[in-house]
Amino acid sequence: MIATTRWTLSEGGSHLRQDTTPVRANGENDINIIEYVRVSGTSTSLLGVWKPISTRSGAADLFTMMLKDGELSVFYPKYGAVVYTVRLDRKHYPLTRPNALPGVTTAAESIDVRSLRHTTFQGDKPSLETSMSVSPDGNTMTVTTRTPDSSDEPSVFVYERQR
């Protein structure tokens, strides 16, 4: 098991709340909440089209990036593991995170001196694309994630360097 999720439909059926509690290697029990508003469908059912309007997490999504032997490893303390390793050679490498599905790989490339893009694949099909850009002063990093071939808005997170 990697997480539990509870969906709650508002009275009147116009809003939906998703509470997800991930399983953490470090024992933290935070809840990630996504709020949605109904775009289409009947008010008495979860069936329909839902647009996300807000997201929040009870614990900061802290991670550490380490460069060793030309590989950039991304370590998440909340998982207790390196989730992926970035090699800017565009080759596919298996995901190393706990509970990674078989056949899931990631490939990365440099966009410019402060930015990179990595894509997650299920088989040969891209399933997630993430771009990371560091500010000129090195104090913030913007991470933009989108689903390839989708009209959905990308998710954007801005991280501040911890010293």
C-alpha positions in Angstrom: 0.0 0.0 0.0 1.3 3.5 -0.9 -1.6 5.6 0.3 -5.2 5.7 1.4 -7.7 8.2 -0.1 -11.2 9.4 0.9 -13.5 11.3 -1.5 -16.2 13.5 0.0 -19.0 15.0 -2.1 -20.4 18.3 -0.8 -24.0 18.8 0.0 -25.5 19.8 -3.3 -22.8 18.0 -5.2 -20.9 21.0 -6.6 -17.6 20.4 -4.7 -15.5 17.4 -4.1 -12.7 17.0 -1.6 -10.0 14.3 -1.9 -8.0 13.6 1.3 -5.0 11.3 0.7 -2.7 10.0 3.4 0.5 8.6 2.0 2.5 5.8 3.6 5.8 7.4 4.8 9.0 5.6 5.6 9.8 8.2 8.2 6.4 7.7 10.0 5.0 11.1 9.3 1.2 11.2 9.0 0.3 14.1 6.8 -2.8 14.5 4.7 -2.7 15.9 1.2 -6.0 17.7 0.3 -7.3 18.5 -3.2 -10.5 20.5 -3.6 -12.5 20.2 -6.9 -15.4 22.1 -8.4 -17.9 20.3 -10.7 -17.7 21.1 -14.4 -20.3 18.6 -15.5 -22.4 15.7 -14.3 -25.3 15.2 -11.9 -25.2 16.6 -8.4 -26.0 13.3 -6.8 -23.0 11.4 -8.2 -19.2 11.4 -8.2 -19.5 10.7 -11.9 -18.7 13.8 -14.0 -15.8 16.2 -14.8 -14.1 17.9 -11.9 -11.7 20.8 -12.0 -9.1 21.2 -9.2 -9.2 24.5 -7.5 -6.8 24.1 -4.6 -4.3 21.7 -3.1 -2.5 21.7 0.2 -0.3 19.4 2.2 0.2 19.0 6.0 3.9 18.4 5.7 6.4 20.2 3.5 7.5 18.2 0.5 11.2 18.4 1.4 13.8 16.8 -0.9 17.5 16.8 -1.3 19.3 16.8 -4.7 22.8 15.2 -4.7 25.4 15.2 -7.5 27.7 12.2 -7.6 29.6 10.8 -10.5 27.6 12.8 -13.0 24.2 11.6 -11.6 21.7 13.9 -9.9 19.8 11.9 -7.3 16.6 13.2 -5.8 16.1 11.9 -2.2 12.8 12.4 -0.4 13.1 11.9 3.4 9.4 11.3 3.7 9.8 8.1 1.5 13.2 7.3 3.0 14.6 6.7 -0.5 16.0 8.1 -3.7 12.9 8.5 -5.8 14.7 9.0 -9.1 18.2 9.6 -10.5 18.6 12.2 -13.2 21.2 11.5 -16.0 21.0 14.2 -18.7 21.5 11.7 -21.5 17.9 11.2 -22.5 18.2 7.5 -21.9 15.5 5.6 -20.0 16.3 4.4 -16.4 14.0 2.6 -14.0 12.4 4.5 -11.2 13.9 3.5 -7.8 11.3 4.7 -5.4 9.5 2.3 -3.1 6.4 0.8 -4.7 7.5 1.9 -8.3 5.5 -0.1 -10.9 7.4 -2.5 -13.1 8.3 -1.0 -16.5 8.2 2.6 -15.3 11.2 4.6 -16.4 12.4 8.2 -16.5 14.6 10.1 -18.9 16.1 13.6 -18.5 17.6 16.3 -20.6 19.1 19.7 -20.0 17.0 22.7 -21.1 19.6 25.4 -20.2 22.2 25.9 -17.5 19.7 26.2 -14.7 16.8 24.0 -16.0 16.2 20.4 -16.8 13.2 18.3 -17.9 12.6 14.7 -17.0 9.8 12.5 -18.3 8.3 9.4 -16.7 7.3 6.6 -19.0 5.0 3.6 -18.7 6.5 1.3 -21.2 7.3 3.6 -24.2 4.4 6.0 -23.5 5.2 9.3 -21.7 3.0 9.6 -18.6 4.4 12.6 -16.8 6.7 15.5 -17.7 8.4 17.6 -15.1 10.6 20.7 -15.6 12.8 22.1 -12.9 14.2 25.6 -13.0 16.5 27.2 -10.5 16.4 31.0 -10.1 19.5 33.0 -11.0 20.3 33.6 -7.3 19.9 29.8 -6.6 17.4 30.4 -3.8 14.2 29.1 -5.4 13.3 26.2 -7.7 10.1 26.1 -9.7 8.8 22.6 -10.6 6.2 22.4 -13.3 4.5 19.0 -13.9 2.1 18.2 -16.7 0.6 15.2 -18.3 1.8 14.9 -22.0 -0.9 15.2 -24.6 -3.4 16.6 -22.1 -5.2 19.9 -22.0 -5.1 19.9 -18.2 -3.4 22.8 -16.5 0.1 21.9 -15.2 0.8 21.8 -11.5 3.4 24.4 -10.4 5.3 24.2 -7.1 7.9 26.7 -5.9 10.5 25.5 -3.4 12.8 27.6 -1.3 16.3 26.5 -0.5 16.8 25.4 3.1 20.1 26.1 4.7 
